[in-house]
């Protein structure tokens, strides 16, 4: 985003930041991906793994980093894919 967005509630300039995504790998930056998620089957030594959560396929070429802006006055958050 080339210009700093203004708060829709109080009109103040917003502060740029991001919402961290904490995983067992460490802290990552949240991303946006086009389209619907596609489930990915997981196997270990040829046996199908059953998880409580599904793994999804992500084509890294289609992702965009998400930047989140925060109003210093009222706390409103707005996120944009850059």
Secondary structure as UniProt FT lines:
FT   TURN            8..10
FT   STRAND          13..17
FT   STRAND          20..23
FT   TURN            24..25
FT   STRAND          26..29
FT   STRAND          31..33
FT   STRAND          38..40
FT   STRAND          43..44
FT   TURN            45..46
FT   STRAND          47..48
FT   STRAND          55..57
FT   HELIX           60..62
FT   STRAND          63..71
FT   TURN            72..74
FT   STRAND          77..81
//
